[in-house]
Amino acid sequence: MTTILAIQGEGWAVVGSDSRISTIYGEASAEVGTLSATNPKIGNNGKYILGAAGDLRAINILHHAFQPPACPPNLKGKKLDQFITTKFIPALRACFDEHGYSQPENKDGKDHIAQHDSQIVCIVNNTIYIIDGDYSWFTNNTGLYGIGSGASYAIGALSVITSTARTTLQSAKKAITKSLTMASRFDPHTGGPYTVYTQGTELPPAPKPPVTKKQPTRKKK
């Protein structure tokens, strides 16, 4: 299983994940291991940062088979949302289907034919998207994201850590690592080492308006 956390900043995004993998048989974990540093759960794929919580197969395809569509660097807001909906997700689904990672048609108990068993984090143009198993996506106005088996613990810790001061890119990296570490104390499927990726740069603070000194007035006799 997995825990992935992400923070949306102004002009930047930070995402981190654990490295633990579990083989599940029925309701029990039969085997627990650690992914190698060369095969993390999140990673760069062209101009994207991609990762997944759920099946290891999804992670393998994202990093070694998927060729995401080129995204114009100036796309923001609704135009970027439209690109994710009409370009990125169809390409992702086609890749999953091509490599056998999708549900067969009319499988019992599934609401959608187009469905897989993972949640995906996608970062492009410094913007975070979470893509669910039915290929729907969402963004969160809190700027905090958590997916995977330990997400509840990790996002709780992250919300407390980031509530006391303005979150910068550097402090976000530390907050994610600390929150993942805290989640590993409670979720047996979360464990280090932890991997953190960043996209974008922190915007400089707005310049302060010049201060004009008031000239003293002289009284005339």
C-alpha atoms as an extended CHARMM CRD file, in Angstrom:
* protein
*
       221  EXT
         1         1  MET       CA              0.0000000000        0.0000000000        0.0000000000  PROA      1               0.0000000000
         2         2  THR       CA              1.0260000000        3.6140000000       -0.0610000000  PROA      2               0.0000000000
         3         3  THR       CA              0.8980000000        7.0940000000        1.3660000000  PROA      3               0.0000000000
         4         4  ILE       CA              1.3580000000       10.0660000000       -0.9620000000  PROA      4               0.0000000000
         5         5  LEU       CA              1.0940000000       13.7020000000        0.1630000000  PROA      5               0.0000000000
         6         6  ALA       CA              1.1540000000       16.8940000000       -1.8850000000  PROA      6               0.0000000000
         7         7  ILE       CA              0.9800000000       20.6250000000       -1.2050000000  PROA      7               0.0000000000
         8         8  GLN       CA             -0.1820000000       23.1920000000       -3.7520000000  PROA      8               0.0000000000
         9         9  GLY       CA              1.6610000000       26.4920000000       -3.4670000000  PROA      9               0.0000000000
        10        10  GLU       CA              1.5530000000       29.7510000000       -5.3810000000  PROA      10              0.0000000000
        11        11  GLY       CA              3.5610000000       28.9140000000       -8.5030000000  PROA      11              0.0000000000
        12        12  TRP       CA              4.9050000000       25.6170000000       -7.1030000000  PROA      12              0.0000000000
        13        13  ALA       CA              3.8860000000       22.1480000000       -5.9890000000  PROA      13              0.0000000000
        14        14  VAL       CA              5.5360000000       19.5930000000       -3.6900000000  PROA      14              0.0000000000
        15        15  VAL       CA              4.7310000000       15.8700000000       -3.5360000000  PROA      15              0.0000000000
        16        16  GLY       CA              6.2020000000       13.0760000000       -1.4230000000  PROA      16              0.0000000000
        17        17  SER       CA              5.6640000000        9.3650000000       -0.9470000000  PROA      17              0.0000000000
        18        18  ASP       CA              6.7770000000        6.4550000000        1.1860000000  PROA      18              0.0000000000
        19        19  SER       CA              8.5490000000        3.3450000000       -0.1500000000  PROA      19              0.0000000000
        20        20  ARG       CA              6.7210000000        0.4320000000        1.4790000000  PROA      20              0.0000000000
        21        21  ILE       CA              5.0300000000       -2.2490000000       -0.6120000000  PROA      21              0.0000000000
        22        22  SER       CA              2.6980000000       -4.9360000000        0.7020000000  PROA      22              0.0000000000
        23        23  THR       CA              1.4480000000       -8.1250000000       -0.8660000000  PROA      23              0.0000000000
        24        24  ILE       CA             -2.1250000000       -8.6890000000        0.2790000000  PROA      24              0.0000000000
        25        25  TYR       CA             -3.8230000000      -12.0890000000        0.3980000000  PROA      25              0.0000000000
        26        26  GLY       CA             -7.4490000000      -11.7710000000        1.4420000000  PROA      26              0.0000000000
        27        27  GLU       CA             -7.5820000000       -9.5260000000        4.5120000000  PROA      27              0.0000000000
        28        28  ALA       CA             -3.9710000000      -10.0620000000        5.6330000000  PROA      28              0.0000000000
        29        29  SER       CA             -0.5520000000       -8.7900000000        4.5570000000  PROA      29              0.0000000000
        30        30  ALA       CA              1.6070000000      -11.7490000000        3.6210000000  PROA      30              0.0000000000
        31        31  GLU       CA              4.7290000000       -9.8610000000        2.5840000000  PROA      31              0.0000000000
        32        32  VAL       CA              6.1360000000       -6.4010000000        3.2630000000  PROA      32              0.0000000000
        33        33  GLY       CA              9.0430000000       -4.8720000000        1.3630000000  PROA      33              0.0000000000
        34        34  THR       CA             10.7030000000       -1.6090000000        0.3540000000  PROA      34              0.0000000000
        35        35  LEU       CA             10.9490000000       -0.2510000000       -3.1770000000  PROA      35              0.0000000000
        36        36  SER       CA             14.4340000000        0.4870000000       -4.4640000000  PROA      36              0.0000000000
        37        37  ALA       CA             15.5420000000        4.0970000000       -4.9230000000  PROA      37              0.0000000000
        38        38  THR       CA             15.5110000000        3.5820000000       -8.7230000000  PROA      38              0.0000000000
        39        39  ASN       CA             11.8180000000        2.6350000000       -8.7430000000  PROA      39              0.0000000000
        40        40  PRO       CA              9.9510000000        5.1370000000       -6.5210000000  PROA      40              0.0000000000
        41        41  LYS       CA              6.1770000000        5.5130000000       -6.3390000000  PROA      41              0.0000000000
        42        42  ILE       CA              6.4260000000        9.0630000000       -7.7070000000  PROA      42              0.0000000000
        43        43  GLY       CA              8.7790000000       10.3700000000      -10.3740000000  PROA      43              0.0000000000
        44        44  ASN       CA              9.3360000000       12.7210000000      -13.2930000000  PROA      44              0.0000000000
        45        45  ASN       CA              7.9020000000       11.8150000000      -16.6820000000  PROA      45              0.0000000000
        46        46  GLY       CA              8.7810000000       14.5880000000      -19.0960000000  PROA      46              0.0000000000
        47        47  LYS       CA              7.1980000000       17.8100000000      -17.8230000000  PROA      47              0.0000000000
        48        48  TYR       CA              4.9960000000       15.8720000000      -15.4000000000  PROA      48              0.0000000000
        49        49  ILE       CA              5.4000000000       14.4600000000      -11.9190000000  PROA      49              0.0000000000
        50        50  LEU       CA              3.3360000000       11.2680000000      -11.7000000000  PROA      50              0.0000000000
        51        51  GLY       CA              2.6370000000        8.7740000000       -8.9380000000  PROA      51              0.0000000000
        52        52  ALA       CA              0.0420000000        6.2620000000       -7.8230000000  PROA      52              0.0000000000
        53        53  ALA       CA             -1.4350000000        4.7150000000       -4.7030000000  PROA      53              0.0000000000
        54        54  GLY       CA             -2.9070000000        1.2630000000       -5.0980000000  PROA      54              0.0000000000
        55        55  ASP       CA             -1.4690000000       -1.2800000000       -7.5090000000  PROA      55              0.0000000000
        56        56  LEU       CA              2.2410000000       -1.4500000000       -8.2050000000  PROA      56              0.0000000000
        57        57  ARG       CA              1.3200000000       -2.2000000000      -11.8160000000  PROA      57              0.0000000000
        58        58  ALA       CA             -0.0160000000        1.3370000000      -12.2230000000  PROA      58              0.0000000000
        59        59  ILE       CA              3.2930000000        2.7620000000      -10.9570000000  PROA      59              0.0000000000
        60        60  ASN       CA              5.2560000000        0.5690000000      -13.3900000000  PROA      60              0.0000000000
        61        61  ILE       CA              3.1880000000        1.7570000000      -16.3530000000  PROA      61              0.0000000000
        62        62  LEU       CA              3.2960000000        5.4390000000      -15.3530000000  PROA      62              0.0000000000
        63        63  HSD       CA              7.0820000000        5.4690000000      -15.1360000000  PROA      63              0.0000000000
        64        64  HSD       CA              8.1310000000        3.0190000000      -17.8480000000  PROA      64              0.0000000000
        65        65  ALA       CA              5.4090000000        2.8870000000      -20.5130000000  PROA      65              0.0000000000
        66        66  PHE       CA              3.2480000000        6.0200000000      -20.4130000000  PROA      66              0.0000000000
        67        67  GLN       CA              4.1360000000        8.8820000000      -22.7570000000  PROA      67              0.0000000000
        68        68  PRO       CA              1.9390000000       11.7830000000      -21.6070000000  PROA      68              0.0000000000
        69        69  PRO       CA              0.8390000000       14.4010000000      -24.1380000000  PROA      69              0.0000000000
        70        70  ALA       CA              2.8920000000       17.5780000000      -24.3410000000  PROA      70              0.0000000000
        71        71  CYS       CA              1.3000000000       20.3200000000      -22.2880000000  PROA      71              0.0000000000
        72        72  PRO       CA              1.8540000000       23.9680000000      -23.3210000000  PROA      72              0.0000000000
        73        73  PRO       CA              3.6700000000       25.6660000000      -20.4400000000  PROA      73              0.0000000000
        74        74  ASN       CA              1.3320000000       28.6700000000      -20.4490000000  PROA      74              0.0000000000
        75        75  LEU       CA             -1.8560000000       26.6720000000      -19.7750000000  PROA      75              0.0000000000
        76        76  LYS       CA             -3.4650000000       27.5820000000      -16.4580000000  PROA      76              0.0000000000
        77        77  GLY       CA             -6.8660000000       27.4810000000      -14.7930000000  PROA      77              0.0000000000
        78        78  LYS       CA             -9.8200000000       26.2660000000      -16.8500000000  PROA      78              0.0000000000
        79        79  LYS       CA             -7.7290000000       25.7400000000      -19.9830000000  PROA      79              0.0000000000
        80        80  LEU       CA             -5.4130000000       23.4180000000      -18.0560000000  PROA      80              0.0000000000
        81        81  ASP       CA             -8.4420000000       21.6190000000      -16.5880000000  PROA      81              0.0000000000
        82        82  GLN       CA             -9.7570000000       21.1190000000      -20.1160000000  PROA      82              0.0000000000
        83        83  PHE       CA             -6.3810000000       19.7690000000      -21.2620000000  PROA      83              0.0000000000
        84        84  ILE       CA             -6.3330000000       17.2290000000      -18.4090000000  PROA      84              0.0000000000
        85        85  THR       CA             -9.8990000000       16.1670000000      -19.2570000000  PROA      85              0.0000000000
        86        86  THR       CA             -9.6380000000       15.9320000000      -23.0440000000  PROA      86              0.0000000000
        87        87  LYS       CA             -5.9510000000       15.1260000000      -23.6800000000  PROA      87              0.0000000000
        88        88  PHE       CA             -4.1620000000       13.7220000000      -20.6520000000  PROA      88              0.0000000000
        89        89  ILE       CA             -6.8050000000       11.3480000000      -19.2790000000  PROA      89              0.0000000000
        90        90  PRO       CA             -7.7210000000        9.7540000000      -22.6460000000  PROA      90              0.0000000000
        91        91  ALA       CA             -4.0030000000        9.1360000000      -23.2630000000  PROA      91              0.0000000000
        92        92  LEU       CA             -3.6310000000        7.6230000000      -19.7850000000  PROA      92              0.0000000000
        93        93  ARG       CA             -6.6390000000        5.3490000000      -20.2550000000  PROA      93              0.0000000000
        94        94  ALA       CA             -5.3980000000        4.2040000000      -23.6740000000  PROA      94              0.0000000000
        95        95  CYS       CA             -2.0090000000        3.3420000000      -22.1610000000  PROA      95              0.0000000000
        96        96  PHE       CA             -3.5730000000        1.4160000000      -19.2690000000  PROA      96              0.0000000000
        97        97  ASP       CA             -5.8390000000       -0.4770000000      -21.6890000000  PROA      97              0.0000000000
        98        98  GLU       CA             -2.9360000000       -1.2640000000      -24.0140000000  PROA      98              0.0000000000
        99        99  HSD       CA             -0.9320000000       -2.7840000000      -21.1670000000  PROA      99              0.0000000000
       100       100  GLY       CA             -3.8100000000       -4.7490000000      -19.6940000000  PROA      100             0.0000000000
       101       101  TYR       CA             -4.3810000000       -2.5580000000      -16.6560000000  PROA      101             0.0000000000
       102       102  SER       CA             -8.1200000000       -1.9520000000      -16.8020000000  PROA      102             0.0000000000
       103       103  GLN       CA            -11.3100000000       -3.7000000000      -15.8420000000  PROA      103             0.0000000000
       104       104  PRO       CA            -12.8410000000       -6.0730000000      -18.4240000000  PROA      104             0.0000000000
       105       105  GLU       CA            -16.1630000000       -4.9800000000      -19.8750000000  PROA      105             0.0000000000
       106       106  ASN       CA            -19.2730000000       -5.7050000000      -17.8160000000  PROA      106             0.0000000000
       107       107  LYS       CA            -17.3120000000       -6.9210000000      -14.7980000000  PROA      107             0.0000000000
       108       108  ASP       CA            -19.6820000000       -7.5320000000      -11.8930000000  PROA      108             0.0000000000
       109       109  GLY       CA            -19.6380000000       -4.9600000000       -9.1030000000  PROA      109             0.0000000000
       110       110  LYS       CA            -18.0700000000       -2.1570000000      -11.1500000000  PROA      110             0.0000000000
       111       111  ASP       CA            -19.9790000000        1.0410000000      -11.8370000000  PROA      111             0.0000000000
       112       112  HSD       CA            -17.9210000000        1.9970000000      -14.8770000000  PROA      112             0.0000000000
       113       113  ILE       CA            -16.3650000000       -0.0220000000      -17.6760000000  PROA      113             0.0000000000
       114       114  ALA       CA            -13.5110000000        2.5060000000      -17.6920000000  PROA      114             0.0000000000
       115       115  GLN       CA            -12.0500000000        1.7590000000      -14.2800000000  PROA      115             0.0000000000
       116       116  HSD       CA             -8.8180000000        0.7110000000      -12.5830000000  PROA      116             0.0000000000
       117       117  ASP       CA             -7.7960000000        0.1280000000       -8.9760000000  PROA      117             0.0000000000
       118       118  SER       CA             -5.4720000000        3.0440000000       -8.1600000000  PROA      118             0.0000000000
       119       119  GLN       CA             -5.4880000000        6.7500000000       -7.3950000000  PROA      119             0.0000000000
       120       120  ILE       CA             -3.0490000000        8.8380000000       -9.3830000000  PROA      120             0.0000000000
       121       121  VAL       CA             -1.3810000000       12.1330000000       -8.5520000000  PROA      121             0.0000000000
       122       122  CYS       CA             -0.4770000000       14.2530000000      -11.5760000000  PROA      122             0.0000000000
       123       123  ILE       CA              1.4530000000       17.5250000000      -11.3940000000  PROA      123             0.0000000000
       124       124  VAL       CA              1.8680000000       19.6370000000      -14.5020000000  PROA      124             0.0000000000
       125       125  ASN       CA              2.4400000000       23.3820000000      -14.8910000000  PROA      125             0.0000000000
       126       126  ASN       CA              2.8790000000       23.5210000000      -11.0880000000  PROA      126             0.0000000000
       127       127  THR       CA             -0.7180000000       22.3260000000      -10.5920000000  PROA      127             0.0000000000
       128       128  ILE       CA             -1.8030000000       19.2110000000       -8.6820000000  PROA      128             0.0000000000
       129       129  TYR       CA             -4.5480000000       16.8760000000       -9.9370000000  PROA      129             0.0000000000
       130       130  ILE       CA             -5.8330000000       13.6990000000       -8.2860000000  PROA      130             0.0000000000
       131       131  ILE       CA             -7.2400000000       11.1460000000      -10.7480000000  PROA      131             0.0000000000
       132       132  ASP       CA             -9.5280000000        8.4320000000       -9.3920000000  PROA      132             0.0000000000
       133       133  GLY       CA            -10.1090000000        4.8920000000      -10.5840000000  PROA      133             0.0000000000
       134       134  ASP       CA            -12.9570000000        5.9490000000      -12.9110000000  PROA      134             0.0000000000
       135       135  TYR       CA            -10.6770000000        8.5870000000      -14.5290000000  PROA      135             0.0000000000
       136       136  SER       CA            -12.4420000000       11.5150000000      -12.8850000000  PROA      136             0.0000000000
       137       137  TRP       CA            -10.1440000000       14.1800000000      -11.4520000000  PROA      137             0.0000000000
       138       138  PHE       CA            -10.3180000000       16.8240000000       -8.7610000000  PROA      138             0.0000000000
       139       139  THR       CA             -8.3690000000       19.6670000000       -7.1930000000  PROA      139             0.0000000000
       140       140  ASN       CA             -8.6930000000       20.7350000000       -3.5600000000  PROA      140             0.0000000000
       141       141  ASN       CA             -9.0880000000       24.3570000000       -2.5110000000  PROA      141             0.0000000000
       142       142  THR       CA             -7.1990000000       23.6530000000        0.7400000000  PROA      142             0.0000000000
       143       143  GLY       CA             -4.0440000000       22.9640000000       -1.2760000000  PROA      143             0.0000000000
       144       144  LEU       CA             -3.3850000000       19.7840000000        0.7570000000  PROA      144             0.0000000000
       145       145  TYR       CA             -3.6560000000       16.3240000000       -0.7920000000  PROA      145             0.0000000000
       146       146  GLY       CA             -3.3290000000       12.8100000000        0.5820000000  PROA      146             0.0000000000
       147       147  ILE       CA             -3.9700000000        9.4210000000       -1.0370000000  PROA      147             0.0000000000
       148       148  GLY       CA             -3.2680000000        5.8480000000       -0.0380000000  PROA      148             0.0000000000
       149       149  SER       CA             -3.6990000000        3.6660000000        3.0170000000  PROA      149             0.0000000000
       150       150  GLY       CA             -2.0710000000        6.1080000000        5.4440000000  PROA      150             0.0000000000
       151       151  ALA       CA             -3.5500000000        9.2740000000        3.9650000000  PROA      151             0.0000000000
       152       152  SER       CA             -5.9000000000        9.9800000000        6.8680000000  PROA      152             0.0000000000
       153       153  TYR       CA             -3.0600000000        9.9950000000        9.3940000000  PROA      153             0.0000000000
       154       154  ALA       CA             -0.6870000000       11.8930000000        7.1200000000  PROA      154             0.0000000000
       155       155  ILE       CA             -3.1100000000       14.6160000000        6.0160000000  PROA      155             0.0000000000
       156       156  GLY       CA             -4.1180000000       15.2030000000        9.6340000000  PROA      156             0.0000000000
       157       157  ALA       CA             -0.5010000000       15.7380000000       10.6190000000  PROA      157             0.0000000000
       158       158  LEU       CA              0.1420000000       17.8710000000        7.5490000000  PROA      158             0.0000000000
       159       159  SER       CA             -2.8010000000       20.1740000000        8.2400000000  PROA      159             0.0000000000
       160       160  VAL       CA             -1.5500000000       20.8180000000       11.7780000000  PROA      160             0.0000000000
       161       161  ILE       CA              2.0540000000       21.4040000000       10.7360000000  PROA      161             0.0000000000
       162       162  THR       CA              1.1300000000       23.8520000000        7.9730000000  PROA      162             0.0000000000
       163       163  SER       CA             -1.4430000000       25.7990000000       10.0180000000  PROA      163             0.0000000000
       164       164  THR       CA              1.0040000000       27.6750000000       12.2290000000  PROA      164             0.0000000000
       165       165  ALA       CA              2.9000000000       29.7320000000        9.6340000000  PROA      165             0.0000000000
       166       166  ARG       CA              2.9890000000       30.6330000000        5.9600000000  PROA      166             0.0000000000
       167       167  THR       CA              3.9790000000       27.5700000000        3.9490000000  PROA      167             0.0000000000
       168       168  THR       CA              6.9850000000       28.0660000000        1.6890000000  PROA      168             0.0000000000
       169       169  LEU       CA              8.4010000000       25.6100000000       -0.8100000000  PROA      169             0.0000000000
       170       170  GLN       CA             11.1980000000       24.6200000000        1.5780000000  PROA      170             0.0000000000
       171       171  SER       CA              8.9110000000       24.2910000000        4.5970000000  PROA      171             0.0000000000
       172       172  ALA       CA              6.4610000000       22.2260000000        2.5000000000  PROA      172             0.0000000000
       173       173  LYS       CA              9.1850000000       19.6540000000        1.7590000000  PROA      173             0.0000000000
       174       174  LYS       CA              9.9660000000       19.3090000000        5.4640000000  PROA      174             0.0000000000
       175       175  ALA       CA              6.2730000000       19.1650000000        6.4040000000  PROA      175             0.0000000000
       176       176  ILE       CA              5.5840000000       16.3510000000        3.9420000000  PROA      176             0.0000000000
       177       177  THR       CA              8.5090000000       14.2490000000        5.1640000000  PROA      177             0.0000000000
       178       178  LYS       CA              7.5310000000       14.7780000000        8.7920000000  PROA      178             0.0000000000
       179       179  SER       CA              3.8720000000       13.9240000000        8.1000000000  PROA      179             0.0000000000
       180       180  LEU       CA              4.7860000000       10.7410000000        6.2220000000  PROA      180             0.0000000000
       181       181  THR       CA              6.9760000000        9.7110000000        9.1420000000  PROA      181             0.0000000000
       182       182  MET       CA              4.1130000000       10.2770000000       11.5720000000  PROA      182             0.0000000000
       183       183  ALA       CA              1.7130000000        8.2840000000        9.3880000000  PROA      183             0.0000000000
       184       184  SER       CA              4.1110000000        5.3270000000        9.3970000000  PROA      184             0.0000000000
       185       185  ARG       CA              3.6490000000        5.0330000000       13.1780000000  PROA      185             0.0000000000
       186       186  PHE       CA             -0.0200000000        4.1600000000       12.7290000000  PROA      186             0.0000000000
       187       187  ASP       CA             -0.3620000000        2.6570000000        9.2410000000  PROA      187             0.0000000000
       188       188  PRO       CA              1.5380000000       -0.6420000000        8.8180000000  PROA      188             0.0000000000
       189       189  HSD       CA              1.5360000000       -0.1730000000        5.0450000000  PROA      189             0.0000000000
       190       190  THR       CA              3.5070000000        3.0970000000        5.1910000000  PROA      190             0.0000000000
       191       191  GLY       CA              7.2620000000        3.2400000000        5.6960000000  PROA      191             0.0000000000
       192       192  GLY       CA             10.4570000000        5.0130000000        4.7040000000  PROA      192             0.0000000000
       193       193  PRO       CA             12.6270000000        6.0320000000        3.0800000000  PROA      193             0.0000000000
       194       194  TYR       CA             10.6290000000        8.9520000000        1.7330000000  PROA      194             0.0000000000
       195       195  THR       CA             10.8920000000       10.5810000000       -1.6910000000  PROA      195             0.0000000000
       196       196  VAL       CA             10.0160000000       14.2450000000       -2.3130000000  PROA      196             0.0000000000
       197       197  TYR       CA              9.7090000000       16.0100000000       -5.6790000000  PROA      197             0.0000000000
       198       198  THR       CA              9.0940000000       19.6800000000       -6.4170000000  PROA      198             0.0000000000
       199       199  GLN       CA              7.8620000000       21.5800000000       -9.4340000000  PROA      199             0.0000000000
       200       200  GLY       CA              8.0010000000       25.3290000000       -9.9950000000  PROA      200             0.0000000000
       201       201  THR       CA              9.6300000000       28.0500000000       -7.9600000000  PROA      201             0.0000000000
       202       202  GLU       CA              8.4510000000       30.2460000000       -5.1620000000  PROA      202             0.0000000000
       203       203  LEU       CA              7.2270000000       33.6360000000       -6.3030000000  PROA      203             0.0000000000
       204       204  PRO       CA              9.0910000000       36.6040000000       -4.8100000000  PROA      204             0.0000000000
       205       205  PRO       CA              7.1110000000       38.6920000000       -2.3410000000  PROA      205             0.0000000000
       206       206  ALA       CA              5.3120000000       41.6900000000       -3.7850000000  PROA      206             0.0000000000
       207       207  PRO       CA              7.3790000000       44.8800000000       -3.4560000000  PROA      207             0.0000000000
       208       208  LYS       CA              6.3010000000       47.2010000000       -0.6930000000  PROA      208             0.0000000000
       209       209  PRO       CA              5.0270000000       50.6090000000       -1.7860000000  PROA      209             0.0000000000
       210       210  PRO       CA              7.5090000000       53.4140000000       -1.2250000000  PROA      210             0.0000000000
       211       211  VAL       CA              7.1230000000       55.3030000000        2.0220000000  PROA      211             0.0000000000
       212       212  THR       CA              6.7440000000       59.0430000000        1.5560000000  PROA      212             0.0000000000
       213       213  LYS       CA              7.8500000000       61.1940000000        4.4230000000  PROA      213             0.0000000000
       214       214  LYS       CA              5.5480000000       64.0060000000        5.3790000000  PROA      214             0.0000000000
       215       215  GLN       CA              7.2960000000       67.3400000000        5.2410000000  PROA      215             0.0000000000
       216       216  PRO       CA              7.0650000000       69.3040000000        8.5100000000  PROA      216             0.0000000000
       217       217  THR       CA              4.9960000000       72.4430000000        8.2870000000  PROA      217             0.0000000000
       218       218  ARG       CA              6.3840000000       75.7460000000        9.4770000000  PROA      218             0.0000000000
       219       219  LYS       CA              4.2840000000       78.2750000000       11.2220000000  PROA      219             0.0000000000
       220       220  LYS       CA              4.5290000000       81.8460000000       10.0180000000  PROA      220             0.0000000000
       221       221  LYS       CA              4.5120000000       84.7330000000       12.4230000000  PROA      221             0.0000000000
